[in-house]
Amino acid sequence: VHGRGLIAARDVSPGECLFVIPAVAAAPIDEVYNRFLGEDEEEDYEGIDDDIGTSNNDASFIKKDGPHLESIAEEILIEQIQYLLDVLDDEKSACAKETMSHAKSLLHAFVSQMSSDEVPTTPDLMKILLPRNNAHFDMGKQVLDRETILNIIRRNAFGPDFHNYDAIATCWNTTPDGKKCYNRLLGAYPLSAMINHSCSPNAVRVFGYIPNSDSCDPSKSEFGNKIQGKEVMIVHANKAISKGTEITWSYIPPAIPLIERREALLSKYGFICNCLRCIQEEKALTANPLATQCDYLPGNETSMREMIQAIEQNPSSNEIRVSYAPLYLEYFNAALAQSDTEKINDILKLATRLHFSFVACNNACTEHLSILHMCYELAGVLHTRALQQKKEGMAQVRFWTEQLKKTVMTRYGNLGENVEFVRALMKHSKLVLRMRNGWYSADDKFI
């Protein structure tokens, strides 16, 4: 299954910005937070809460978990789209002409995400997908009822980019003023929704705010001025893209085994992935069957090491290493707990292979950055110990500094030149290190 897509019109270098785009509609974090904690308990989530088995008539029966949090974010987006419809539907509306034009522009961009046999030409399509003034928009035969709007949101909107709704719900239920931990939840980005999936993508997205600074203006244009200080999606190439090549990214986290990836994509998006990575991984596992993660003992260092050795011996180890990255991280956790120099050297050797596997398959993704943070810190530990023994140990520090810098610049492009901005954007990758499946501190005070 292959929908409409984006094609590179020229050769693109790694780290080059493909586009920067604001959301057509987004769920404000403050509003979602207040509704979730019950300040608006009488809200009716008809048609949404049914999916999670809650009662619309009695807020006391609502289970404040991830699915409920997601339903609130979806409801807010539905309300925003319905408001735009109301503005256009009221022919006698007292709304200013500029307001009407803006509503048409946003609604046209949102509607463009619906499946259609009549695909506009490229220039017309880009005018639609980039939410600018479009006063000539006509809904025509398009019907945007509640169910249709919700379907578009669930298939095309972009949710949390590093934590799932369950993790956020737990944080908000247990942490005072937990909304400070997150700055976005759900938004509709029509141009971005045109990008198709690959388990070995050539593009990576980040969410952030364009600083109010001339030096960070991505386009030096009126559009660039409009998005300064606002939440945007920033998309960069994470590898070289040749002219005529389709731009792709991953719809799901990359560090998932083949069978689970395909099940997840089929369940949520309705297709089975047959990208190059999936095909190569399928061939490799057919020729050299690998035990599943259930066949090793979690927390058992020896058992995990045996599983990793089997992966390392597979001819297509690049793809399989990335798929089983959580296993590697779990092994690193167990080994690092001993704070043994030889163990650290062993971990760095394995992590080096894992790093280059990510470069080949999923360069500059969050999991990749987490591995690089770990390697950088471990190289620092070895350097400190080398100094204590009056030995040279800077070579590894320099190597991992350069690898981390290169990957950051690929992920964030020119924004990577602004150190403070990158530090703010990289909070999510550092958070991964503190969560389950991330490595943790021992005697050497790792991150």
CORTANOR-V296738 format. One record per residue. N is the residue number from 1. RES is the residue in one small letter. SS is DSSP state (2 for helix, 1 for strand, 0 for the rest). D_CENTER is the distance of its C-alpha to the mean C-alpha in Angstrom with 1 decimal. Layout:
# CORTANOR-V296738
N:RES:SS:D_CENTER
N:RES:SS:D_CENTER
This chain:
# CORTANOR-V296738
1:v:0:22.0
2:h:0:20.8
3:g:0:20.2
4:r:0:20.6
5:g:0:18.6
6:l:1:18.4
7:i:1:20.8
8:a:0:21.2
9:a:0:24.6
10:r:0:25.3
11:d:0:24.4
12:v:1:21.3
13:s:0:21.0
14:p:0:18.1
15:g:0:16.5
16:e:0:18.0
17:c:1:16.4
18:l:1:16.1
19:f:1:15.8
20:v:1:15.1
21:i:1:15.2
22:p:1:15.7
23:a:0:15.0
24:v:0:18.1
25:a:1:17.8
26:a:1:15.8
27:a:0:16.7
28:p:0:18.2
29:i:2:17.4
30:d:2:21.1
31:e:2:22.2
32:v:2:19.8
33:y:2:20.9
34:n:2:24.6
35:r:2:24.6
36:f:2:22.9
37:l:0:25.5
38:g:0:28.2
39:e:0:29.5
40:d:0:29.4
41:e:0:30.4
42:e:0:32.3
43:e:0:29.3
44:d:0:29.6
45:y:0:26.5
46:e:0:28.7
47:g:0:27.0
48:i:0:23.8
49:d:2:25.3
50:d:2:27.3
51:d:2:24.3
52:i:2:24.3
53:g:0:28.0
54:t:0:28.7
55:s:0:31.6
56:n:0:31.4
57:n:0:34.9
58:d:0:34.7
59:a:2:31.8
60:s:2:33.2
61:f:2:32.1
62:i:0:28.4
63:k:0:26.3
64:k:0:23.8
65:d:0:21.0
66:g:2:17.4
67:p:2:18.6
68:h:2:20.8
69:l:2:18.2
70:e:2:16.1
71:s:2:19.4
72:i:2:20.2
73:a:2:17.1
74:e:2:17.9
75:e:2:21.5
76:i:2:21.0
77:l:2:19.3
78:i:2:22.2
79:e:2:24.6
80:q:2:23.4
81:i:2:23.8
82:q:2:27.1
83:y:2:28.3
84:l:2:27.8
85:l:2:29.8
86:d:2:32.5
87:v:2:32.8
88:l:2:33.5
89:d:2:35.6
90:d:0:38.1
91:e:0:40.3
92:k:0:42.4
93:s:0:39.5
94:a:0:40.4
95:c:0:37.0
96:a:0:37.3
97:k:2:36.9
98:e:2:34.0
99:t:2:32.2
100:m:2:33.0
101:s:2:31.7
102:h:2:28.4
103:a:2:28.1
104:k:2:28.9
105:s:2:26.3
106:l:2:23.4
107:l:2:24.7
108:h:2:25.2
109:a:2:21.6
110:f:2:20.5
111:v:2:23.2
112:s:0:22.3
113:q:0:19.4
114:m:0:22.2
115:s:0:23.5
116:s:0:26.6
117:d:0:29.2
118:e:0:30.0
119:v:0:27.3
120:p:0:28.4
121:t:0:29.2
122:t:2:26.5
123:p:2:28.0
124:d:2:28.3
125:l:2:24.8
126:m:2:23.3
127:k:2:25.5
128:i:2:24.2
129:l:2:20.5
130:l:0:20.8
131:p:0:21.9
132:r:0:25.2
133:n:0:28.7
134:n:0:29.7
135:a:0:32.9
136:h:0:34.0
137:f:0:31.4
138:d:0:33.2
139:m:0:31.7
140:g:0:34.4
141:k:0:34.2
142:q:0:30.6
143:v:0:30.5
144:l:0:27.8
145:d:0:28.8
146:r:2:26.6
147:e:2:25.7
148:t:2:24.6
149:i:2:22.5
150:l:2:20.8
151:n:2:20.3
152:i:2:18.6
153:i:2:16.2
154:r:2:15.4
155:r:2:15.0
156:n:2:13.3
157:a:0:11.8
158:f:1:8.2
159:g:0:8.2
160:p:0:7.1
161:d:0:3.7
162:f:0:5.9
163:h:0:9.0
164:n:0:10.4
165:y:2:13.2
166:d:2:15.8
167:a:2:15.0
168:i:2:14.9
169:a:2:18.1
170:t:2:19.8
171:c:2:19.2
172:w:2:20.6
173:n:2:23.5
174:t:2:24.5
175:t:0:23.7
176:p:0:25.8
177:d:0:24.0
178:g:2:20.7
179:k:2:19.0
180:k:2:19.1
181:c:2:16.4
182:y:0:13.8
183:n:0:13.9
184:r:0:11.9
185:l:0:11.3
186:l:0:11.6
187:g:1:12.4
188:a:1:13.8
189:y:0:13.3
190:p:2:15.9
191:l:2:15.8
192:s:2:12.1
193:a:2:13.0
194:m:0:15.6
195:i:0:13.4
196:n:1:14.1
197:h:1:12.6
198:s:0:13.5
199:c:0:13.1
200:s:0:14.2
201:p:0:12.4
202:n:0:13.9
203:a:1:11.2
204:v:1:8.0
205:r:1:6.5
206:v:1:6.8
207:f:1:8.4
208:g:1:11.9
209:y:1:15.6
210:i:1:17.9
211:p:0:20.9
212:n:0:24.2
213:s:0:25.6
214:d:2:27.2
215:s:2:25.9
216:c:2:22.3
217:d:0:23.1
218:p:0:20.9
219:s:0:23.6
220:k:0:26.8
221:s:0:27.2
222:e:2:27.8
223:f:2:24.3
224:g:2:23.1
225:n:2:25.3
226:k:2:24.1
227:i:2:20.4
228:q:1:21.5
229:g:0:20.8
230:k:0:18.4
231:e:1:14.7
232:v:1:13.2
233:m:1:10.3
234:i:1:11.2
235:v:1:10.9
236:h:1:12.7
237:a:1:14.3
238:n:0:13.6
239:k:0:17.0
240:a:0:20.2
241:i:1:20.2
242:s:0:23.7
243:k:0:25.1
244:g:0:24.9
245:t:0:21.9
246:e:1:19.2
247:i:1:15.8
248:t:1:13.1
249:w:1:9.5
250:s:0:8.3
251:y:0:8.0
252:i:0:7.9
253:p:0:7.7
254:p:0:10.2
255:a:0:12.7
256:i:0:14.4
257:p:0:18.0
258:l:2:18.9
259:i:2:20.6
260:e:2:17.9
261:r:2:15.3
262:r:2:17.9
263:e:2:18.8
264:a:2:15.3
265:l:2:15.0
266:l:2:18.7
267:s:2:18.5
268:k:2:15.7
269:y:2:16.0
270:g:0:19.5
271:f:0:19.6
272:i:0:20.1
273:c:0:18.3
274:n:0:20.9
275:c:0:19.1
276:l:2:20.9
277:r:2:19.1
278:c:2:19.8
279:i:2:23.4
280:q:2:24.1
281:e:2:22.8
282:e:2:24.9
283:k:2:27.9
284:a:2:27.6
285:l:2:27.4
286:t:2:30.2
287:a:2:32.4
288:n:0:31.6
289:p:0:30.5
290:l:0:28.4
291:a:0:28.7
292:t:0:25.9
293:q:2:24.3
294:c:2:26.8
295:d:2:29.6
296:y:0:29.0
297:l:0:29.8
298:p:0:26.9
299:g:0:28.1
300:n:0:30.9
301:e:2:30.5
302:t:2:33.0
303:s:2:31.5
304:m:2:28.0
305:r:2:29.6
306:e:2:31.4
307:m:2:28.3
308:i:2:26.7
309:q:2:29.9
310:a:2:29.8
311:i:2:26.4
312:e:2:27.7
313:q:0:30.6
314:n:0:28.8
315:p:0:29.2
316:s:0:25.5
317:s:2:24.3
318:n:2:21.4
319:e:2:19.5
320:i:2:20.8
321:r:2:20.0
322:v:2:16.3
323:s:2:16.6
324:y:0:18.6
325:a:2:16.9
326:p:2:17.0
327:l:2:20.8
328:y:2:21.1
329:l:2:19.6
330:e:2:21.9
331:y:2:24.8
332:f:2:24.0
333:n:2:24.2
334:a:2:27.6
335:a:2:29.0
336:l:2:28.0
337:a:0:29.8
338:q:0:33.0
339:s:0:32.5
340:d:0:34.4
341:t:2:34.6
342:e:2:34.9
343:k:2:32.0
344:i:2:29.8
345:n:2:31.2
346:d:2:30.4
347:i:2:26.8
348:l:2:26.3
349:k:2:27.7
350:l:2:25.4
351:a:2:22.4
352:t:2:23.5
353:r:2:23.4
354:l:2:20.0
355:h:2:18.8
356:f:2:20.5
357:s:2:19.1
358:f:2:15.5
359:v:2:17.0
360:a:2:18.4
361:c:2:15.7
362:n:0:12.2
363:n:0:13.1
364:a:0:11.3
365:c:0:8.2
366:t:2:7.9
367:e:2:10.6
368:h:2:12.6
369:l:2:12.9
370:s:2:14.0
371:i:2:16.6
372:l:2:17.8
373:h:2:18.3
374:m:2:20.3
375:c:2:22.4
376:y:2:23.1
377:e:2:24.4
378:l:2:26.4
379:a:2:28.0
380:g:2:29.0
381:v:2:30.6
382:l:2:32.5
383:h:2:33.7
384:t:2:35.0
385:r:2:36.9
386:a:2:38.2
387:l:2:39.6
388:q:2:41.4
389:q:0:43.0
390:k:0:43.7
391:k:0:41.6
392:e:0:39.2
393:g:0:35.5
394:m:2:33.7
395:a:2:32.8
396:q:2:29.8
397:v:2:28.6
398:r:2:28.9
399:f:2:27.1
400:w:2:24.0
401:t:2:24.1
402:e:2:24.0
403:q:2:21.2
404:l:2:19.0
405:k:2:20.0
406:k:2:19.5
407:t:2:15.9
408:v:2:15.1
409:m:2:17.0
410:t:2:15.1
411:r:2:11.7
412:y:2:13.3
413:g:2:16.4
414:n:2:19.4
415:l:2:17.7
416:g:2:17.9
417:e:2:21.6
418:n:0:21.4
419:v:2:21.3
420:e:2:21.1
421:f:2:18.2
422:v:2:16.2
423:r:2:17.3
424:a:2:15.9
425:l:2:12.5
426:m:0:12.5
427:k:2:13.4
428:h:2:10.2
429:s:2:10.9
430:k:2:14.5
431:l:2:13.9
432:v:2:12.8
433:l:2:16.2
434:r:2:18.0
435:m:0:16.6
436:r:0:17.9
437:n:0:17.5
438:g:0:17.2
439:w:0:20.5
440:y:0:22.9
441:s:0:25.8
442:a:0:29.3
443:d:0:32.5
444:d:0:30.9
445:k:0:28.6
446:f:0:25.3
447:i:0:22.3
